[in-house]
Each structure stands twice: as structure tokens, then as C-alpha cells.
Amino acid sequence: MNVTAFIEYLNKTKGLQLDASYYSCIETWRQWWQGNVPGVHNIRIRREDGDHTRRRASLRMPKHVCEDWANLLLNDQTTFQIGDAATAAYLLGSDEQQTGGLLRQLHFWPNANQLVEKAYWSGTGAFVMSVEGVRGKNGTLEADPDARIRLDYDPASCILPLRVERGVVTEAAFISECLMDGKPCAYLQTHTVRDGSRTITNEWFEVTDDISGTPKFAKITEDKTPPGTVKSITVSCSPAWFSLFSPAAAKNIDGGMGLGMSIFSEALDAAQMVDYAFDNYRQDIRLGGKKIFYDRSLCRKWVDKEGTEHAVPPDAVHRQIFYELPTPEGGIDQPAAWREYNPDLRTASNHQAVQDALDMMSFKCKLGCPRYKFDQGTVTTATEYTGSRQDLVQNANKNQIPIETALIGILRAMLWAAKNLLGAPVDPETSISVNWDDSYIVSEQERTNQLREDAIAGLVPRCRYLAARYSLSEDEAHQWTAEAKADSQTEEQLTFGGA
């Protein structure tokens, strides 16, 4: 996304003074997340036939780190606790697994998980709400059940803070990419506040490339915008239609007010060390094949059309026959006509170098030192480790705070729109809390085993263990418990009768 073009557009049309310099840091983080940093991964090699390039091998650990943080913080075990029953059913559905309702229609959980990954590589993530198909008369919006709530999930490279008060972004513009009639487009959504009313403005742009390959944006006229969209909408007494969150770390980079910094921004040297070590390991293996050096007299000679003579060693020609070996002249110290060379792969040293780099990377990204273990040629996540788990627990709990604030904020905006623009029977002011998955503290197997022991000891009802062990609802667990008790009593009666 060429965010600079939109910054120039807003500065020119709105009289703003937005600075684009911070987005160069975001672009560097994006390159590391993709595993392709030109200054690190493009190696220049100078040979007799000219300059060549070789790509340095990469483990792409920055992306792996962001995926791990997303899976720790927002996964399929994360749920909402909503006080009002009708509101909960509208958002989450009526089943206990929360697999229905509006959030399912929006594919909220997988998109939210991906947004955490985007936020952790770019420094900030944004939930941005819009409403399609809303109608009104005389400038006043009316509730319409046919309207639809939509969400965008934008990384920092698509976020332009316009007003920041005490560290909170109250006005912002968001850039989203899309396709219209098979052509790449972008739309700029601007959220501003005046006298207690919020105005959301939509502008559509067609993406074209100039001769240099740099994307250019041409504004699309209103009559060519997608049907059901309006140029602007103004609402009163509404919460913000967007919510932002960033990794929970104080930014030590100048600029970018309202934006955070990548979770691996302080680990770029460690990420470079990982790729250096991995590339060296790979090169040793690639170049570690057996090599045989021949005396030229052992090679078959042939002359090409240009008259250049070539020497072909015996192992390069199938069914090659040599009738005699050359007779060495001189004493017993005369070198052999051929010799074998087996390079040292240095697997132990390379293994240790990669492991040390991974430990440093994990430590700098707040995941604890032994988070990753390089074993038998693959990178795996250490499921059991001690010593640094407490660091991970503290960092995970700290990072839950801004995400929880953002989740509750966007839910409140969705509920306000559902009630006031769609006429849904919901309560926007109901209590909302987030139930986090804490399996990074105690694994699910450990938790289930402990619950089993407590059930046997009579400390907790057995139905609780059955529900956790077999993913049952409360009613199903009670039914299983009753059936097990009935079977046990029947077996006792049969045994007593047989005796």
C-alpha cells in the first residue's frame, strides 16, 4: 500500500500536516515479516563472468513470532461474556461454543486472529466498522433491518491518525484495498468528530501503475462507486466506529504519534543473526558433497566447434573406459593422479549457532529464551520449558490489556449500530468481558489431568471433568454422569444377584 500518496492527498485537500517518515519503519518491519529484506537477503557475488546475486536463506522468524503471539492472545478458546441474554444471542448465537450470531457471519474470530498478527508486525491493528444499505430521510438515519454491519481489519500501514488526545486516537483515516470489476482499487475512510457528532467519509480510488512501477491512485467519481455506499454519514451520540491496539511496549522510536511499534522491532539484529546462522548451515550442507580432484591426464579430452578443448572427468561420463593409467615419474612422494575430499559439515557448531540465535530472538520478542528449539533440522515450539515461563505469562497478561480494550470498543460500536441503524433488540450498554485462553500457563492436558484427580477426590463434580475432557455442554455432561451412575448401580445389582 502506497500510504505516502494518501498522506499527500489528505495534506493537500484537508490542509493537514501528516508526516510519512514513520511509515518507512513500518515498511522495514513488513520486509522482515515477509522474510525478504534486500540489504540482508540479497548477497552479491563477483565472478570472472560478472556480478551475480544469491538469496540468503531465511527461517522467517519474525512472521513465526507474530503468528505465535496471535495464537497465544486470540484463539479458538477466547470467548466473550455478555450480560444481556438477547445481546449475547445476537452477537454470539445461542450455543455455548459461541459459533453463531453476527460474529460468525463476519468471520470475526479468524479475521481477528490475523489482525493480531498484522498488528504485531506493523505496530498497530485497527477494527474498522461500516454499515451498508442504511437509509434515511431529510438527513436523519432510520433503522433498517436490511442494512448490514461490516468490519475491516487494518495494519498500521493502512492507518493514518488524525487526532490523538492523551495517547488515544480519536480521529483517523483508514485505507483498504479491494477489487472492483476485476480492477485493483482502494477506498479511504475518514472518521472525524465535530460537536459530539461523528462523520464517516468514503472516497474510492482506482489503482494504476506509472512507468516506474509505483502505484498511482485516481479518484473514482460518485456515480462509479459500489452501490449501497454513500459519500458521508453523520451520527450523533455514537461511540467510535473504530478501535486500535498495539503491542504493550513503550515506543522508543520518534514519530508516528498514535501508532505503536512491531513486537520484533527491538529484535532485528537477532533476526539477522538467525538468518546468518541458518544460511551458513544450509551452505555447509549444500557444499558438503564429496569432491574428487583428477590429474588432467585422467580426463577425456574433446574440442567444441570453436576449437576450445574441454576435459571431462571419469565420473562425469557414463560407461567411460580407461585402458591405462599414466605412469608417475619421480620418487615415492609423487602426488597421486586423483584424490578424494570430504568437507566437514560442522553440524554440531551450526546447530548451536542457530539455537543461540533462536534463543536471543525469542527473548527479545518477549516469549522467553527457550521458546523455540532447533532439533533434527526443524524449528519447533517447546511445549514444556521452565525458567522463562513466568516471563511469558507476565508479557501475555500485559498484552491482553490493549486487545481487550479494542475488542470491547468495537463490540460497543457494533451494538450501537445494530440497535440504532438496524433496529435489533440489543443493549449497547450491557456488561462485556473477555475470557482469555491461559493454556500457555498450564497446558490443556495438565489442566484435564488435575481436574480428573479433583473429581476422583470428590472436590469437583464429575460432570465438570467430563465436560472438559470430551468438550461436552453442561446438559450433556450431566446426562453422561447419570448414565454412568445408572450403569454402575446395574452392575452392582447383577453382581449381588449372581452371588
C-alpha positions as CSV (number, residue, x, y, z in Angstrom):
1,M,0.0,0.0,0.0
2,N,1.5,3.4,-1.1
3,V,0.4,5.2,2.0
4,T,2.5,8.2,1.1
5,A,0.2,9.1,-1.8
6,F,-2.8,9.2,0.6
7,I,-0.9,11.3,3.1
8,E,-0.1,13.8,0.3
9,Y,-3.7,13.7,-0.8
10,L,-5.1,14.5,2.7
11,N,-2.5,17.2,3.4
12,K,-3.5,18.9,0.1
13,T,-7.3,18.5,0.3
14,K,-7.8,18.8,4.1
15,G,-5.0,21.2,4.9
16,L,-3.3,18.7,7.3
17,Q,0.4,18.3,8.1
18,L,0.7,14.5,8.3
19,D,4.3,13.1,8.3
20,A,5.1,10.0,6.3
21,S,8.5,9.3,7.8
22,Y,7.4,6.8,10.4
23,Y,5.9,4.6,7.7
24,S,9.4,3.8,6.5
25,C,9.9,1.9,9.8
26,I,6.7,0.0,9.1
27,E,7.9,-0.9,5.6
28,T,11.1,-2.3,7.1
29,W,9.1,-4.4,9.6
30,R,6.9,-5.6,6.7
31,Q,10.0,-6.8,4.8
32,W,11.2,-8.7,7.8
33,W,7.8,-10.2,8.3
34,Q,7.9,-11.4,4.7
35,G,11.4,-12.7,5.1
36,N,12.9,-10.6,2.3
37,V,15.0,-7.6,3.3
38,P,17.0,-6.6,0.2
39,G,20.0,-5.3,2.2
40,V,20.2,-8.6,4.2
41,H,18.9,-11.4,2.0
42,N,20.4,-10.3,-1.4
43,I,24.1,-11.4,-1.5
44,R,26.2,-10.0,-4.3
45,I,28.9,-12.4,-5.7
46,R,31.6,-11.2,-8.1
47,R,33.0,-13.7,-10.6
48,E,35.0,-13.7,-13.7
49,D,31.8,-13.6,-15.9
50,G,30.4,-10.7,-14.0
51,D,28.3,-9.9,-10.8
52,H,25.7,-12.3,-9.6
53,T,23.3,-12.4,-6.7
54,R,22.3,-15.2,-4.3
55,R,19.4,-15.1,-1.9
56,R,20.3,-15.7,1.7
57,A,18.2,-18.5,3.2
58,S,15.8,-17.3,5.9
59,L,13.8,-19.0,8.6
60,R,11.3,-16.1,8.5
61,M,11.2,-16.0,12.3
62,P,9.6,-12.5,12.6
63,K,6.4,-13.9,11.0
64,H,6.6,-17.1,13.1
65,V,6.9,-14.8,16.2
66,C,3.8,-12.8,15.2
67,E,1.8,-15.9,14.5
68,D,2.7,-17.3,17.9
69,W,1.6,-14.1,19.7
70,A,-1.7,-14.1,17.7
71,N,-2.3,-17.8,18.7
72,L,-1.4,-17.0,22.4
73,L,-3.6,-14.0,22.7
74,L,-6.6,-14.6,20.4
75,N,-7.5,-18.1,19.5
76,D,-10.4,-20.5,19.4
77,Q,-10.5,-20.7,23.2
78,T,-11.1,-17.0,23.6
79,T,-14.8,-16.1,24.3
80,F,-16.9,-13.2,25.3
81,Q,-19.0,-12.9,28.5
82,I,-22.1,-10.7,27.8
83,G,-24.6,-9.8,30.5
84,D,-27.7,-9.3,28.4
85,A,-29.1,-12.6,27.0
86,A,-30.6,-11.1,23.9
87,T,-27.5,-9.2,23.1
88,A,-25.4,-12.3,23.6
89,A,-27.6,-14.3,21.3
90,Y,-27.4,-11.6,18.6
91,L,-23.6,-11.4,18.7
92,L,-22.6,-14.9,19.6
93,G,-25.5,-17.2,18.9
94,S,-27.4,-19.4,21.3
95,D,-24.9,-22.3,21.7
96,E,-22.2,-22.4,24.4
97,Q,-19.4,-22.6,21.8
98,Q,-20.3,-19.1,20.5
99,T,-20.3,-20.3,16.9
100,G,-23.4,-18.4,15.7
101,G,-24.7,-14.8,15.6
102,L,-23.3,-11.7,14.0
103,L,-19.7,-12.5,14.8
104,R,-19.9,-15.8,12.8
105,Q,-21.4,-14.0,9.8
106,L,-18.5,-11.6,9.9
107,H,-15.9,-14.5,10.3
108,F,-14.8,-12.4,13.2
109,W,-12.5,-14.8,15.1
110,P,-10.2,-15.9,12.2
111,N,-10.0,-12.3,11.0
112,A,-9.3,-11.0,14.5
113,N,-6.6,-13.6,14.9
114,Q,-5.0,-12.5,11.7
115,L,-5.3,-8.8,12.8
116,V,-3.3,-9.6,15.9
117,E,-0.5,-10.9,13.7
118,K,-0.8,-7.9,11.5
119,A,-0.6,-5.6,14.5
120,Y,2.4,-7.3,15.9
121,W,4.4,-7.0,12.7
122,S,3.3,-3.5,11.9
123,G,3.0,-2.0,15.4
124,T,-0.8,-1.3,15.4
125,G,-4.0,-3.0,14.3
126,A,-7.5,-1.5,13.7
127,F,-11.0,-2.8,13.8
128,V,-13.0,-0.5,11.5
129,M,-16.8,-0.7,11.3
130,S,-19.0,0.3,8.5
131,V,-22.8,-0.1,7.7
132,E,-24.0,-1.0,4.2
133,G,-27.5,-0.3,3.0
134,V,-28.5,2.1,5.7
135,R,-31.3,4.6,4.7
136,G,-32.5,7.9,5.9
137,K,-34.9,10.9,5.2
138,N,-34.2,14.6,5.4
139,G,-30.7,13.9,6.7
140,T,-31.9,11.6,9.5
141,L,-31.0,8.0,9.5
142,E,-33.7,5.4,10.1
143,A,-33.4,1.9,11.4
144,D,-33.4,-0.6,8.5
145,P,-33.2,-4.3,9.2
146,D,-31.9,-4.9,5.7
147,A,-28.7,-2.9,6.5
148,R,-25.5,-4.9,7.2
149,I,-22.7,-4.3,9.6
150,R,-19.2,-4.8,8.1
151,L,-15.7,-4.9,9.6
152,D,-12.3,-4.1,8.1
153,Y,-9.1,-5.3,9.8
154,D,-6.2,-3.0,9.0
155,P,-2.5,-3.0,9.9
156,A,-0.5,0.2,10.8
157,S,0.5,0.6,7.1
158,C,-3.2,1.4,6.4
159,I,-3.9,3.7,9.4
160,L,-3.5,7.5,9.4
161,P,-4.1,9.0,12.9
162,L,-5.6,12.5,12.5
163,R,-6.2,13.4,16.2
164,V,-4.5,12.0,19.2
165,E,-5.5,13.0,22.7
166,R,-3.6,11.7,25.7
167,G,-2.3,8.8,23.6
168,V,-5.8,7.8,22.3
169,V,-6.6,8.1,18.6
170,T,-10.0,9.9,18.4
171,E,-10.0,10.7,14.7
172,A,-8.3,8.7,11.9
173,A,-8.3,7.7,8.2
174,F,-8.1,4.1,7.0
175,I,-7.0,2.8,3.6
176,S,-8.3,-0.6,2.5
177,E,-7.6,-2.5,-0.7
178,C,-10.3,-4.2,-2.8
179,L,-11.2,-5.3,-6.3
180,M,-14.0,-3.6,-8.4
181,D,-14.9,-5.2,-11.7
182,G,-11.6,-7.2,-11.6
183,K,-9.5,-4.0,-11.2
184,P,-7.5,-3.1,-8.1
185,C,-9.0,-0.3,-6.1
186,A,-8.6,1.4,-2.7
187,Y,-11.0,3.3,-0.5
188,L,-10.2,5.9,2.0
189,Q,-12.5,6.1,5.0
190,T,-12.1,9.2,7.2
191,H,-13.6,9.4,10.8
192,T,-13.9,12.8,12.3
193,V,-15.7,14.3,15.3
194,R,-17.4,17.7,15.5
195,D,-19.7,18.9,18.3
196,G,-20.4,15.4,19.5
197,S,-21.3,14.1,16.1
198,R,-19.2,11.6,14.1
199,T,-18.8,11.9,10.4
200,I,-17.5,9.0,8.3
201,T,-16.5,9.9,4.8
202,N,-15.8,7.3,2.0
203,E,-13.6,8.0,-1.0
204,W,-12.8,5.5,-3.7
205,F,-9.6,5.3,-5.8
206,E,-8.6,3.4,-8.9
207,V,-5.1,2.0,-8.7
208,T,-2.8,2.4,-11.7
209,D,1.0,1.9,-12.2
210,D,3.2,4.5,-13.8
211,I,6.3,3.8,-15.9
212,S,8.4,3.3,-12.8
213,G,6.0,0.7,-11.4
214,T,4.9,3.0,-8.5
215,P,1.2,2.7,-7.8
216,K,-0.9,5.8,-8.6
217,F,-4.4,6.5,-7.3
218,A,-7.1,8.2,-9.4
219,K,-10.2,9.2,-7.5
220,I,-13.4,7.5,-8.7
221,T,-16.4,9.6,-9.3
222,E,-19.5,9.1,-7.1
223,D,-21.6,7.5,-9.9
224,K,-19.0,4.7,-10.2
225,T,-18.7,3.8,-6.6
226,P,-20.2,0.5,-5.4
227,P,-24.0,0.5,-5.0
228,G,-25.2,0.9,-1.4
229,T,-22.4,3.2,-0.4
230,V,-22.6,6.9,0.4
231,K,-20.1,9.7,0.3
232,S,-20.5,10.5,4.0
233,I,-22.6,9.7,7.0
234,T,-23.0,11.7,10.3
235,V,-24.3,10.1,13.5
236,S,-24.8,11.5,17.0
237,C,-24.2,10.1,20.4
238,S,-22.3,7.2,18.9
239,P,-19.1,5.5,20.1
240,A,-16.1,5.5,17.8
241,W,-16.6,3.2,14.8
242,F,-13.0,2.0,15.1
243,S,-10.7,0.7,17.8
244,L,-6.9,0.4,17.8
245,F,-4.5,-1.7,19.7
246,S,-0.7,-2.2,19.7
247,P,1.8,-4.5,21.4
248,A,2.1,-3.5,25.0
249,A,5.5,-1.8,25.0
250,A,6.5,1.9,25.2
251,K,7.7,3.1,21.8
252,N,11.3,4.2,21.7
253,I,11.1,5.4,18.1
254,D,10.4,9.1,17.2
255,G,7.3,10.0,15.2
256,G,4.2,8.0,14.4
257,M,2.0,9.5,17.1
258,G,-0.9,7.2,17.8
259,L,0.9,4.2,16.3
260,G,2.9,1.5,18.2
261,M,6.0,-0.4,17.2
262,S,6.4,-4.0,16.0
263,I,6.9,-6.8,18.6
264,F,10.2,-7.6,16.9
265,S,11.4,-4.0,16.3
266,E,14.0,-4.5,19.1
267,A,15.0,-7.9,17.7
268,L,16.1,-7.1,14.2
269,D,19.7,-7.9,15.0
270,A,18.7,-11.2,16.5
271,A,16.5,-11.9,13.4
272,Q,19.5,-11.2,11.2
273,M,21.7,-13.5,13.3
274,V,19.1,-16.3,12.9
275,D,19.2,-16.0,9.1
276,Y,23.0,-15.7,9.0
277,A,23.3,-18.9,11.1
278,F,20.7,-20.8,9.2
279,D,22.2,-19.7,5.8
280,N,25.6,-20.8,6.9
281,Y,24.2,-24.2,8.0
282,R,22.4,-24.6,4.7
283,Q,25.5,-23.6,2.7
284,D,27.7,-26.1,4.6
285,I,25.2,-28.9,3.7
286,R,24.9,-27.7,0.1
287,L,28.7,-27.5,-0.4
288,G,29.4,-30.6,1.7
289,G,29.2,-33.2,-1.0
290,K,32.2,-35.5,-1.8
291,K,34.7,-33.9,-4.2
292,I,37.2,-35.8,-6.3
293,F,40.2,-34.0,-7.9
294,Y,41.7,-35.6,-11.0
295,D,45.0,-35.1,-12.8
296,R,44.2,-33.7,-16.2
297,S,45.8,-36.7,-17.8
298,L,42.9,-38.9,-16.4
299,C,40.3,-36.8,-18.1
300,R,38.8,-37.3,-21.5
301,K,39.6,-34.5,-24.0
302,W,37.2,-33.1,-26.6
303,V,37.1,-30.0,-28.7
304,D,34.0,-27.9,-29.4
305,K,33.1,-26.1,-32.6
306,E,35.0,-23.0,-31.6
307,G,38.2,-25.1,-31.2
308,T,38.2,-24.9,-27.3
309,E,39.5,-28.0,-25.6
310,H,37.5,-29.4,-22.7
311,A,38.4,-32.0,-20.1
312,V,35.7,-34.4,-18.8
313,P,36.5,-36.3,-15.6
314,P,35.7,-40.1,-15.4
315,D,32.6,-39.6,-13.1
316,A,31.0,-37.1,-15.5
317,V,30.8,-39.6,-18.4
318,H,28.7,-42.8,-18.4
319,R,30.5,-46.0,-19.4
320,Q,33.8,-44.3,-19.7
321,I,36.7,-46.8,-20.1
322,F,40.4,-46.0,-19.4
323,Y,42.9,-48.5,-20.8
324,E,45.8,-47.4,-18.7
325,L,46.8,-45.0,-16.0
326,P,49.6,-42.5,-16.5
327,T,52.9,-43.7,-15.1
328,P,54.1,-41.2,-12.5
329,E,57.6,-40.1,-12.7
330,G,59.8,-39.4,-9.7
331,G,60.1,-40.9,-6.2
332,I,57.5,-42.2,-3.8
333,D,56.5,-38.6,-2.9
334,Q,55.0,-38.1,-6.4
335,P,51.3,-36.8,-5.9
336,A,48.6,-39.3,-6.9
337,A,46.7,-39.0,-10.1
338,W,43.5,-38.4,-8.2
339,R,42.5,-37.6,-4.6
340,E,39.2,-37.5,-2.6
341,Y,38.0,-34.7,-0.4
342,N,35.1,-34.9,2.1
343,P,34.2,-31.5,3.5
344,D,33.3,-31.2,7.2
345,L,29.6,-30.3,7.6
346,R,30.1,-28.8,11.0
347,T,26.6,-29.8,12.1
348,A,27.2,-29.5,15.8
349,S,28.6,-26.0,15.5
350,N,25.9,-24.9,13.1
351,H,23.2,-26.4,15.3
352,Q,24.4,-24.5,18.3
353,A,24.7,-21.2,16.3
354,V,21.1,-21.5,15.1
355,Q,19.9,-22.4,18.6
356,D,21.7,-19.5,20.2
357,A,20.2,-17.1,17.7
358,L,16.7,-18.5,18.2
359,D,17.1,-18.1,22.0
360,M,18.1,-14.4,21.6
361,M,15.2,-13.8,19.1
362,S,12.7,-15.4,21.5
363,F,14.0,-13.4,24.4
364,K,13.9,-10.1,22.6
365,C,10.3,-10.8,21.4
366,K,9.1,-11.3,25.0
367,L,8.4,-15.1,24.5
368,G,11.1,-16.3,26.9
369,C,14.5,-17.8,26.0
370,P,13.7,-21.5,25.3
371,R,10.5,-20.9,23.4
372,Y,12.0,-22.4,20.2
373,K,14.1,-25.5,20.0
374,F,16.1,-26.4,16.9
375,D,16.0,-30.1,16.8
376,Q,16.7,-32.6,13.9
377,G,16.7,-29.9,11.3
378,T,13.3,-28.4,12.1
379,V,12.1,-25.4,14.2
380,T,9.5,-26.5,16.8
381,T,7.8,-24.7,19.7
382,A,8.9,-26.0,23.0
383,T,5.7,-27.2,24.7
384,E,7.4,-27.7,28.1
385,Y,10.0,-25.4,29.4
386,T,10.8,-23.8,32.8
387,G,12.8,-20.8,33.8
388,S,11.2,-18.3,31.4
389,R,7.6,-19.3,31.5
390,Q,7.0,-16.6,34.1
391,D,8.3,-14.0,31.7
392,L,5.9,-15.2,29.0
393,V,2.9,-15.2,31.5
394,Q,3.7,-11.6,32.5
395,N,4.1,-10.4,29.0
396,A,1.0,-12.2,27.7
397,N,-1.1,-10.7,30.5
398,K,0.3,-7.3,29.7
399,N,-0.5,-7.6,26.0
400,Q,-4.1,-8.8,26.7
401,I,-5.0,-5.3,28.1
402,P,-4.9,-3.2,24.9
403,I,-6.5,-6.1,22.9
404,E,-9.4,-6.4,25.4
405,T,-10.0,-2.6,25.2
406,A,-10.1,-2.8,21.4
407,L,-12.4,-5.8,21.4
408,I,-14.9,-4.3,23.8
409,G,-14.7,-1.0,22.0
410,I,-15.6,-2.4,18.6
411,L,-18.4,-4.6,20.1
412,R,-19.9,-1.5,21.6
413,A,-19.9,0.3,18.2
414,M,-21.4,-2.8,16.6
415,L,-24.2,-3.0,19.2
416,W,-24.9,0.8,18.8
417,A,-25.2,0.3,15.1
418,A,-27.3,-2.8,15.5
419,K,-29.8,-1.0,17.7
420,N,-29.9,2.4,16.1
421,L,-29.4,1.6,12.4
422,L,-30.7,-2.0,12.1
423,G,-33.4,-2.0,14.8
424,A,-32.0,-5.1,16.6
425,P,-33.2,-5.8,20.1
426,V,-29.8,-5.4,21.8
427,D,-28.4,-3.4,24.7
428,P,-25.2,-1.5,23.8
429,E,-24.6,-0.7,27.4
430,T,-24.6,-4.3,28.7
431,S,-21.6,-5.7,30.5
432,I,-18.9,-7.2,28.2
433,S,-15.8,-9.1,29.3
434,V,-13.2,-11.3,27.5
435,N,-12.4,-14.8,28.7
436,W,-8.8,-15.5,27.7
437,D,-7.2,-18.8,26.9
438,D,-4.5,-19.4,29.5
439,S,-3.1,-22.7,28.2
440,Y,0.3,-21.0,27.8
441,I,0.4,-21.1,31.7
442,V,-1.0,-24.6,32.2
443,S,-1.4,-26.9,29.2
444,E,-4.9,-28.3,28.4
445,Q,-3.6,-31.8,29.2
446,E,-2.2,-30.7,32.6
447,R,-5.5,-29.0,33.4
448,T,-7.6,-32.0,32.4
449,N,-5.4,-34.4,34.5
450,Q,-5.7,-32.1,37.5
451,L,-9.5,-31.9,37.1
452,R,-9.7,-35.7,36.9
453,E,-7.8,-36.1,40.1
454,D,-10.0,-33.5,41.8
455,A,-13.1,-35.3,40.5
456,I,-11.9,-38.7,41.9
457,A,-11.2,-37.0,45.2
458,G,-14.7,-35.5,45.3
459,L,-13.5,-31.9,45.2
460,V,-15.4,-31.1,42.0
461,P,-18.4,-32.7,40.3
462,R,-17.6,-35.4,37.8
463,C,-19.6,-33.8,35.2
464,R,-17.1,-30.9,35.1
465,Y,-14.3,-33.3,34.2
466,L,-16.5,-35.0,31.5
467,A,-17.3,-31.6,30.0
468,A,-13.6,-30.6,29.9
469,R,-12.3,-34.0,28.7
470,Y,-14.9,-34.6,25.9
471,S,-15.9,-31.0,25.1
472,L,-19.5,-31.5,26.3
473,S,-22.1,-29.0,27.1
474,E,-23.3,-28.8,30.8
475,D,-26.5,-30.7,30.0
476,E,-24.6,-33.5,28.1
477,A,-22.1,-33.8,30.9
478,H,-24.9,-34.3,33.5
479,Q,-26.6,-36.8,31.2
480,W,-23.3,-38.8,30.9
481,T,-22.8,-38.7,34.6
482,A,-26.4,-40.0,35.2
483,E,-25.9,-42.8,32.7
484,A,-22.6,-43.8,34.2
485,K,-24.2,-43.9,37.7
486,A,-27.1,-46.0,36.4
487,D,-24.7,-48.5,34.7
488,S,-22.7,-48.7,37.9
489,Q,-25.8,-49.5,40.0
490,T,-27.0,-52.1,37.5
491,E,-23.6,-53.8,37.6
492,E,-23.7,-53.9,41.4
493,Q,-27.2,-55.5,41.4
494,L,-26.2,-58.1,38.8
495,T,-23.1,-59.0,40.8
496,F,-25.1,-59.2,44.1
497,G,-27.8,-61.3,42.4
498,G,-25.2,-63.7,40.9
499,A,-23.6,-64.2,44.3
